[in-house]
């Protein structure tokens, strides 16, 4: 049980990195808008799907795991030493 916050922190970092790599891999579709484009083409390009929901979810879960691991260790230090 002592190592649980460390496992939570390391697992969160791994999930965070996987989410960031997935988000970067899906970001190759750059939406360039030129002032000479017609309005309907600009609207179509802006309505295209942006981002990867799986990458966003992994990044969120990874960040929450990192925060939970850090908070767990901080609380344990504060309450054990007091």
Secondary structure, DSSP 8 states (H G I E B T S, - for coil): -TTHHHHHHHHHHHHHHHHHHHHHHGGG------TTS-HHHHHHHHHS--S-HHHHHHHHHHHHHHHHHHHHHHHHHHHHH-
